[in-house]
């Protein structure tokens, strides 16, 4: 398993704001750009995870350090 890399405060704030607003954001996950709707951000075992609904309306949970917020 790879080491978790903390995300920036700016990225964390973006997730929190979009969760509160119920809005979608454009991100890159494994070089694929997509629109997601963040639902929650949580900490487990010292790492942060984002729970979101993807473009296919499927709920997912991923380590936040593999998700890049696009401008």
C-alpha positions in Angstrom: 0.0 0.0 0.0 1.3 3.4 -0.9 1.7 6.3 1.6 -1.1 8.7 2.0 -0.3 12.3 1.0 -2.1 15.1 2.8 -4.1 17.4 0.6 -3.9 21.2 0.7 -6.2 23.2 2.9 -7.6 24.9 -0.2 -8.6 21.5 -1.7 -10.2 20.5 1.6 -12.1 23.7 1.8 -13.4 23.3 -1.8 -14.8 19.8 -0.9 -16.4 21.1 2.3 -18.0 24.1 0.5 -19.4 21.9 -2.3 -20.7 19.4 0.2 -22.6 22.1 2.1 -23.9 23.7 -1.1 -24.8 20.3 -2.7 -22.9 21.3 -5.9 -20.8 19.3 -8.3 -17.2 19.9 -9.2 -14.9 18.9 -12.0 -12.0 16.6 -10.9 -9.4 14.3 -12.3 -9.2 10.7 -11.0 -6.6 8.5 -12.5 -6.1 10.9 -15.4 -9.8 10.8 -16.2 -11.7 14.1 -15.9 -15.2 13.9 -14.6 -17.9 15.8 -12.7 -18.7 14.5 -9.2 -20.9 15.6 -6.4 -19.1 15.4 -3.0 -21.3 14.1 -0.2 -18.9 13.8 2.8 -15.2 13.9 3.7 -14.1 11.8 6.6 -10.9 10.5 8.3 -10.1 6.8 8.8 -6.8 5.4 9.9 -5.1 8.7 9.6 -6.2 9.4 6.0 -9.0 11.4 4.5 -11.6 9.9 2.2 -14.1 11.7 0.0 -17.5 10.1 -0.5 -19.1 11.3 -3.7 -21.5 10.5 -6.4 -20.0 10.0 -9.9 -21.3 10.8 -13.3 -23.1 7.5 -13.5 -24.9 8.2 -10.2 -22.8 5.7 -8.3 -21.6 6.5 -4.8 -17.9 6.0 -4.3 -15.3 6.5 -1.5 -11.7 7.3 -2.4 -8.6 8.6 -0.7 -8.7 12.4 -1.4 -5.0 12.4 -2.4 -5.9 10.5 -5.7 -8.4 13.2 -6.7 -7.3 16.4 -8.3 -9.8 19.4 -8.2 -9.8 21.1 -11.6 -10.2 24.8 -12.0 
